[in-house]
Amino acid sequence: MGKVYMRLIIDTLQPDENYVDGMIKVYNNELCDTLDDYNCGAFYEPSYFIARAYNNGGF
């Protein structure tokens, strides 16, 4: 799970943002509820798909 979140943070990091702000932004997003649900398997998706879902507001 750590690698999934690490890739999501790096993929969604803005040019003027530092890593701490990026982590806070990602962990406070509602997409984390879906990623943390092991019954749906969203964390198995490729990192670009998860980043796109993050930017679009959900899967």
Backbone torsions as a table, in degrees:
resi	resn	phi	psi	omega
1	MET	NA	-34.2	-180.0
2	GLY	-60.2	-39.6	179.5
3	LYS	-68.4	-35.1	178.1
4	VAL	-62.4	-47.7	180.0
5	TYR	-68.3	-38.0	178.8
6	MET	-60.2	-45.6	178.7
7	ARG	-64.4	-39.4	179.6
8	LEU	-65.8	-41.2	179.0
9	ILE	-63.7	-45.5	-178.9
10	ILE	-67.8	-39.2	-178.7
11	ASP	-69.0	-27.1	-176.3
12	THR	-106.9	6.1	-179.0
13	LEU	-69.2	129.3	178.4
14	GLN	-82.5	155.3	-177.4
15	PRO	-59.8	-31.5	-178.6
16	ASP	-96.6	11.5	-176.7
17	GLU	-104.3	145.8	171.8
18	ASN	-96.8	172.3	-174.1
19	TYR	-64.0	-36.1	-179.0
20	VAL	-64.8	-44.8	177.8
21	ASP	-64.4	-37.1	176.9
22	GLY	-64.2	-40.5	178.1
23	MET	-64.2	-45.3	-179.5
24	ILE	-62.5	-42.0	-179.6
25	LYS	-62.2	-44.5	-177.9
26	VAL	-70.6	-45.4	-176.4
27	TYR	-69.0	-22.3	177.9
28	ASN	-91.4	2.9	179.7
29	ASN	-83.8	149.4	-179.6
30	GLU	-70.3	-15.0	177.3
31	LEU	-64.1	-25.4	178.8
32	CYS	-62.1	-32.7	177.5
33	ASP	-62.3	-37.9	178.5
34	THR	-72.8	-42.1	-180.0
35	LEU	-66.1	-35.1	-178.8
36	ASP	-78.0	-11.5	178.8
37	ASP	-82.7	104.1	-176.7
38	TYR	-72.2	-11.3	179.1
39	ASN	-79.1	-23.4	-177.6
40	CYS	-93.0	-25.1	175.8
41	GLY	76.0	22.4	-179.6
42	ALA	-65.9	-26.6	-178.3
43	PHE	-71.0	-11.0	176.1
44	TYR	-80.6	-12.9	-178.1
45	GLU	-67.6	154.5	177.3
46	PRO	-62.5	154.3	-174.3
47	SER	-61.9	-36.2	179.6
48	TYR	-66.4	-32.4	179.0
49	PHE	-70.8	-39.6	178.0
50	ILE	-66.1	-41.5	178.7
51	ALA	-64.3	-39.8	177.8
52	ARG	-65.3	-40.1	177.3
53	ALA	-65.2	-37.2	177.1
54	TYR	-62.3	-46.8	-178.7
55	ASN	-68.0	-30.2	179.9
56	ASN	-88.0	-8.5	176.6
57	GLY	96.2	10.0	177.2
58	GLY	151.7	172.5	-178.7
59	PHE	-80.6	NA	NA
